[in-house]
């Protein structure tokens, strides 16, 4: 039955109230505002930062520590400004390129590498751990840059000018020639290495900065490769006095093997598997950081006097690198399992989970303190093993307690962890390169996490420790109408949907994770081509947290050949919504849920969403009327301008394309006849 007169009157009253509130908000926004409160807040924050800086200078244990902290802070600020300039569509390449750059954990492994007499194999446990760090870091580097190149190739258009990014290997040749000349002239290796390190840091920063636009993104990848290569070269130059032929053979062989494995993995995976691959590579960074941290102490553990004279900063950062590395290792492994479907994506809800986290953290602190203060080498090493074990359990529990819907934040947060693990190595080994690059990657992941949380209207602490409270699920989702609430949804068939799309002049397509799961991106792109052929204006709207990784859907659309000029961010597409004749939602739910705007009691209240309901008509393509990951009912399903086209996204989209194609001049991929 249709809605009762009372229900229609209530809807009209609610609409009038919403319009009144919007008008009042617009009038309030138009009034001139006194900036005192805003500027006072900014000034207060700056004053607190100044006080903190002075306090750190006063309490710094050594001038060397303060120098490293200064470089870390400046690099973090630089990273903040650089990452904010990266366009949203390239957030996935940003994640993969920073993942590759974080493979500079290889530097720590190289610094601690060694061989048995007359052999290329490691001679003790510390050297074996260093070799593991070199190998897995090389896997990260090879895989990260390869998948970045694959993704960026997808964004290229047929009419784009030919790129000559290979020319940017010239700086690498110049640095190699300069290093050879400097060493031949008797210049101190540390001075030659310092100049190369400076350029390596600059190239890594430029690599991320080039992602501000698709036209320069390919150049950024090349600069990143040269920067990482320069970082490895600077390390070898600095060790030239102690570097033996067997050590060089070991390090070279491990780097070549690891790079080849990483490149093979990156070439073999599907683009839809990108999020889990990035998570897996993050785990390798964690493993390398933990292995290097333990190896750095093991190298001194044979002599109690050497361990006693190890400076406090080295011990502290070794514990910190061990802790962050182990946490990143297991947390990333769980994220991989959830994203790849080999683990349940629902959150693990153990009783007192936050108390468990606090207890594990306290145990880590105790073991770390013991490792730093004991004079017994064996006990110090055992405590480092304990720190790694406890941190591993903590990383597992933290990530397992987060649901699949929050995986975009988890992946970016793990990216941040890998950067700060690199920083810990930098402080431990007094390496400017690792400190600067680690701060750059750490701030990159932190900023992306902030962007994701802002897009979900949630705090980072809520994502990690809280999660979304599941609301009761409507048990009558199979009913067309609910007799109690008078909520009715309209179902539409393929023929009617295709006719509506053919008649539309302006169409906006809003993809969601359901499109990625169904692999429907190519069919969606074909539909766009057909509708454009009829003269329709086609645009895409992508929510910042759609998918399981920042920018994942942008990459999938690029893979399907959708021009990036047709893809718009949430704020941009919302401004176009009222002019759209039809909005086609493909596999999205929470990101287009009007309850976020209309219902202050909803679990997603306040979350910025794509406001599809403002279009003249909405076709909602999804498998069923079920709720999304947040567990919130979606009122858009029941609005009078919404039609539900239920079924598998790929199969349904294939049917829509087959129905639209005969009315277009072009021949689509399904082989439908043109007329």
Secondary structure as the mmCIF struct_conf table of DSSP 4:
data_model
#
loop_
_struct_conf.conf_type_id
_struct_conf.id
_struct_conf.beg_label_comp_id
_struct_conf.beg_label_asym_id
_struct_conf.beg_label_seq_id
_struct_conf.end_label_comp_id
_struct_conf.end_label_asym_id
_struct_conf.end_label_seq_id
HELX_LH_PP_P HELX_LH_PP_P1 UNK A 2 UNK A 4
HELX_RH_AL_P HELX_RH_AL_P1 UNK A 5 UNK A 30
BEND BEND1 UNK A 31 UNK A 31
HELX_RH_AL_P HELX_RH_AL_P2 UNK A 36 UNK A 59
BEND BEND2 UNK A 61 UNK A 61
HELX_RH_AL_P HELX_RH_AL_P3 UNK A 63 UNK A 84
TURN_TY1_P TURN_TY1_P1 UNK A 85 UNK A 85
BEND BEND3 UNK A 86 UNK A 86
HELX_RH_3T_P HELX_RH_3T_P1 UNK A 88 UNK A 90
HELX_RH_AL_P HELX_RH_AL_P4 UNK A 91 UNK A 101
HELX_RH_3T_P HELX_RH_3T_P2 UNK A 102 UNK A 104
HELX_RH_AL_P HELX_RH_AL_P5 UNK A 105 UNK A 111
TURN_TY1_P TURN_TY1_P2 UNK A 112 UNK A 112
TURN_TY1_P TURN_TY1_P3 UNK A 117 UNK A 118
BEND BEND4 UNK A 119 UNK A 121
BEND BEND5 UNK A 124 UNK A 124
HELX_RH_AL_P HELX_RH_AL_P6 UNK A 125 UNK A 154
TURN_TY1_P TURN_TY1_P4 UNK A 155 UNK A 155
TURN_TY1_P TURN_TY1_P5 UNK A 158 UNK A 159
BEND BEND6 UNK A 160 UNK A 160
HELX_LH_PP_P HELX_LH_PP_P2 UNK A 161 UNK A 163
HELX_RH_3T_P HELX_RH_3T_P3 UNK A 165 UNK A 169
HELX_RH_AL_P HELX_RH_AL_P7 UNK A 170 UNK A 184
TURN_TY1_P TURN_TY1_P6 UNK A 185 UNK A 186
HELX_RH_AL_P HELX_RH_AL_P8 UNK A 189 UNK A 209
HELX_RH_3T_P HELX_RH_3T_P4 UNK A 210 UNK A 212
BEND BEND7 UNK A 213 UNK A 213
HELX_RH_AL_P HELX_RH_AL_P9 UNK A 214 UNK A 238
TURN_TY1_P TURN_TY1_P7 UNK A 239 UNK A 242
HELX_RH_AL_P HELX_RH_AL_P10 UNK A 245 UNK A 268
BEND BEND8 UNK A 269 UNK A 269
HELX_RH_3T_P HELX_RH_3T_P5 UNK A 271 UNK A 273
HELX_RH_AL_P HELX_RH_AL_P11 UNK A 274 UNK A 301
TURN_TY1_P TURN_TY1_P8 UNK A 302 UNK A 302
HELX_RH_AL_P HELX_RH_AL_P12 UNK A 304 UNK A 308
TURN_TY1_P TURN_TY1_P9 UNK A 309 UNK A 309
BEND BEND9 UNK A 310 UNK A 310
HELX_RH_AL_P HELX_RH_AL_P13 UNK A 312 UNK A 340
TURN_TY1_P TURN_TY1_P10 UNK A 341 UNK A 341
BEND BEND10 UNK A 342 UNK A 343
BEND BEND11 UNK A 346 UNK A 346
HELX_LH_PP_P HELX_LH_PP_P3 UNK A 347 UNK A 348
TURN_TY1_P TURN_TY1_P11 UNK A 351 UNK A 352
HELX_RH_AL_P HELX_RH_AL_P14 UNK A 353 UNK A 373
HELX_RH_AL_P HELX_RH_AL_P15 UNK A 377 UNK A 400
TURN_TY1_P TURN_TY1_P12 UNK A 401 UNK A 401
BEND BEND12 UNK A 402 UNK A 402
HELX_RH_3T_P HELX_RH_3T_P6 UNK A 404 UNK A 406
HELX_RH_AL_P HELX_RH_AL_P16 UNK A 407 UNK A 429
TURN_TY1_P TURN_TY1_P13 UNK A 430 UNK A 430
HELX_RH_AL_P HELX_RH_AL_P17 UNK A 432 UNK A 456
TURN_TY1_P TURN_TY1_P14 UNK A 457 UNK A 457
HELX_RH_AL_P HELX_RH_AL_P18 UNK A 460 UNK A 461
HELX_RH_PI_P HELX_RH_PI_P1 UNK A 462 UNK A 466
HELX_LH_PP_P HELX_LH_PP_P4 UNK A 468 UNK A 474
TURN_TY1_P TURN_TY1_P15 UNK A 475 UNK A 478
BEND BEND13 UNK A 479 UNK A 480
STRN STRN1 UNK A 481 UNK A 482
TURN_TY1_P TURN_TY1_P16 UNK A 483 UNK A 486
STRN STRN2 UNK A 487 UNK A 488
STRN STRN3 UNK A 490 UNK A 491
HELX_RH_AL_P HELX_RH_AL_P19 UNK A 494 UNK A 503
BEND BEND14 UNK A 505 UNK A 505
STRN STRN4 UNK A 506 UNK A 511
HELX_RH_AL_P HELX_RH_AL_P20 UNK A 513 UNK A 518
TURN_TY1_P TURN_TY1_P17 UNK A 519 UNK A 519
HELX_RH_AL_P HELX_RH_AL_P21 UNK A 521 UNK A 533
TURN_TY1_P TURN_TY1_P18 UNK A 534 UNK A 535
STRN STRN5 UNK A 537 UNK A 542
TURN_TY1_P TURN_TY1_P19 UNK A 544 UNK A 545
BEND BEND15 UNK A 547 UNK A 549
TURN_TY1_P TURN_TY1_P20 UNK A 550 UNK A 551
HELX_RH_AL_P HELX_RH_AL_P22 UNK A 552 UNK A 559
TURN_TY1_P TURN_TY1_P21 UNK A 560 UNK A 561
HELX_RH_3T_P HELX_RH_3T_P7 UNK A 564 UNK A 566
STRN STRN6 UNK A 567 UNK A 569
HELX_RH_AL_P HELX_RH_AL_P23 UNK A 570 UNK A 576
HELX_RH_3T_P HELX_RH_3T_P8 UNK A 577 UNK A 579
BEND BEND16 UNK A 581 UNK A 581
STRN STRN7 UNK A 582 UNK A 586
BEND BEND17 UNK A 587 UNK A 587
HELX_RH_3T_P HELX_RH_3T_P9 UNK A 590 UNK A 592
TURN_TY1_P TURN_TY1_P22 UNK A 594 UNK A 594
HELX_RH_AL_P HELX_RH_AL_P24 UNK A 595 UNK A 598
TURN_TY1_P TURN_TY1_P23 UNK A 600 UNK A 601
BEND BEND18 UNK A 602 UNK A 602
TURN_TY1_P TURN_TY1_P24 UNK A 603 UNK A 606
HELX_RH_3T_P HELX_RH_3T_P10 UNK A 612 UNK A 614
BEND BEND19 UNK A 615 UNK A 616
STRN STRN8 UNK A 618 UNK A 622
BEND BEND20 UNK A 623 UNK A 625
TURN_TY1_P TURN_TY1_P25 UNK A 629 UNK A 630
HELX_RH_3T_P HELX_RH_3T_P11 UNK A 635 UNK A 638
BEND BEND21 UNK A 639 UNK A 639
TURN_TY1_P TURN_TY1_P26 UNK A 640 UNK A 641
STRN STRN9 UNK A 642 UNK A 646
BEND BEND22 UNK A 647 UNK A 647
HELX_RH_AL_P HELX_RH_AL_P25 UNK A 649 UNK A 661
TURN_TY1_P TURN_TY1_P27 UNK A 662 UNK A 663
BEND BEND23 UNK A 664 UNK A 666
HELX_LH_PP_P HELX_LH_PP_P5 UNK A 667 UNK A 668
TURN_TY1_P TURN_TY1_P28 UNK A 669 UNK A 670
HELX_LH_PP_P HELX_LH_PP_P6 UNK A 672 UNK A 674
#
